[in-house]
Amino acid sequence: MAKAEGPEKHYRGKKGSLVYYRVKGVTYVRKHVEKIAAKPPTKLQEYGQRKFRLAGEFFKPLKIPVEFGFQQQATGMRTGTHLACGWAIKNGFKGSLEDSTLDPSLIKVSGGTLTGALSPTVHWAGDGKVLFEWEDNSNLGSARRDDQVMVTLYNVEDKAVFFVLEGNFRWEKQQLVSIYRHDLHVGKLEAYISFSRPLAKNKTRDLSDSVYVGRV
């Protein structure tokens, strides 16, 4: 895969032995590979395909927070969703080849080198709101008091997602999230927390690895 330059940046589709396609306003080119009749997959290949499918289904509703959470690492065809799925495929499954499942406590919704949350907790706070709390670890590692919290709540069963991308500052030590029709989600929401900081040089944000806080 390479970036197309000059007149080629306007091409689309297959031209000779090359294929041109556009991602986020940039045209890329790769060699066209003729498909060869595949052999029946092995058990291990079927396992890999199943993990890939389950990870894709899991992260589809999480596109907005995940793309935000992996923005600093995403390049070209490697979107935030691809990065999150790749981590989950390697680290997020439990069980045997035949009955493996994706464990929500083992996945990431953000990734980066920023210092993360210290001792986070989560609970229902009344009026259909969920409250995240954490300790102020400003000036430890790369943490600063004006880092902003990112929180995500995911009902895997109903595919419902609630999030705050650029929330309160680290020093404020809490963040409320309003849950629409909260009665449908009590006891079903997987909770994640991380922090971010704007980077002026490329207009993106540096982020921390997300921390799984628990189910609420």
N, C-alpha and C positions, 0 to 999 in steps of 0.2 A: 504494500500500500504506500502511495506517495501522493503529495499534493500536486495537483495539476496547475501549470503556469501558462501564461500567454493565452493564445486563442483556445487552447484546450480546456481552460477553466470554464468555458461556456458549454462544453460538450455534456451530453447525458446519454446513458445507455451503453450498449456494446458497439465498439468500432474496431473491426479487425480482431486482433487477439487481446484487446484491452476493454475494460469496463469502467465507465465514468459514473460517479454518483456524488451527491451533494449531502453534506452533514453540517448543520449550523452555519450555513452560508459559505462553506468552503468546499471546493470540488476536489475529490480524491480519485486516483486511478489505480487499478490493479489488473493483473493478468487474468484473462478468462480461462477457467479450468473446466475442461469437459468432464461431465459426470460419468463415472464408471459404475456399472451395476455392482451394488454393495453386497457383501456376504452377510448372512444372518449374524446379528450382533451376539457377542459373547455375554455371559451373565454379568461380567464386570462392566461391559459397555452399556448394557441395559440399566445397570445401577447408576452409572454416570448420567445417562440420558434422563432417568427418573429424577435424580437430584437437580439437574438443570431445569426440568419442567416445573418441579415443585418450587424451586427458588424463584423462577419467573412469575409464577402465580402468586407467591407470597408478597413479592415486592411491587407488583403492579399497582395496588392502591396507594403505595408509599412513594410514588414518583416525585411529588413535590418536595417533601422533606428530604428524601434521599439525594435528589439532584442538588439541593441546597447544601446538604451535609457533606457531599464529596466534591464540591465545586473546585476546590484547589487541586485535586488530583485528576479530574476529568480532562482528557485531551483527545481530540479527534473522535474516533469511534468508541473510545473508552468513556462512556457516560457514567454518571453517578450510579445509575441502576446496574450497569454492568459490573462496576466495582463492588457494589453491595452484594450482588448475586455471587460474584467470584469468591468473596470472603465467606459467604454462607455455604457455598458448595464445599469449600475446604474445611470449614470449622463449625458449621452450624447443625450438622446432622447427627442424630443418635439412633442406635439400633443396628440390626443386621442388614445384610444386602437386601433381603426380601421385604423387610418391614421398617426400614429407616424412616424417620420423620424429622422435619425441620423444627428445631427447638427455638422459640422466640427469644429465650434468654441468652442465646449464643450468637445472635446476629448484631450487625452494626447498622445504624441509620446515618452515621457521620464518621469521618475519619480524618485524622491529622495529628500534628505534633503539639498543638496547644495543650496546656495542662487542663485536665478535665475537672469534673465535679468531685468535691470531697464530702463523703458521708451523705449522699442524697437519700431522701425519703419521699413517699408519695401517699396521699390519702384523699378521700372524699371530704370536702369542706362545707357541704350544704349548698342549697340553691342551685343544684346541678353543676357544681364546679369541683374540679380536682386541683389539689394544692401540692405543688412540688416544693420541697425545702432542701437546703444544703448549707454546709458550713462555708464561711468566707475564707478561702485560701489564697487571697490576693498576695502577690509578691513571693509565692512559693512556686518554684519552677518558672514557667513562662506566664503564669497567671497574673492578670491585672484586674484592678477593681472595676474598670469600665468594660470588661468583656461582657458580652450579652449572651443570655441563656437561650438555648434551643431545646424545646421539649416536644415529645411526640407520644401520642396515645393511640394504640392500634387494637381494634377488636378484630382478631383474625377470623373468627367465625362468621361475622357479618360483613367483613371487609370495610369497616368504618374507621376513618382516620381523623384525629383531631391534633392540631399542632400549633405551636408558636415558634416562628423562625428567628426573629430578632426581638427577644423579650427583655426582661428586667436585667439590670447589671448584676455582676457577680456579688458585689457588696450588699445588695438588697436581700439576698438569701432566700428568696421565695418567688414563685410564679403561679398564678391562678390560670386555669384553662376552663372555659365554659364548654359544657358537653350538651349538644342538642339531643333532646329526648333521652336524657341521662338514664331513665329507668330501664332502657333496653340494654345498657352497657355496664351496669354495676357488676363487678366481679369478672369482667371479661376483657378489660383494657390492659394491654402490655405497655409498660411505661419506660421511656428512654430519655436521657438528659445529656446535653453536651454544651459547650461554649464556643463562641465565635468572636472574631475581631476583624474589622475591615483592614484591607491592605490597599493603600493608596496607589501603589505602583502599578497594579493591574486591575483595580476596581473589583476584586473578588474578596473573599474572606478566608482567613485562616481559621481552622476548626480543630476541636479536640475529638478524640475517639468518643463515641457515645457510650454511656454506661446504662446497662439494664437495671432499672430500679425495682421492678417487680410487677405483679398483677394487682389491679385495683378495681 
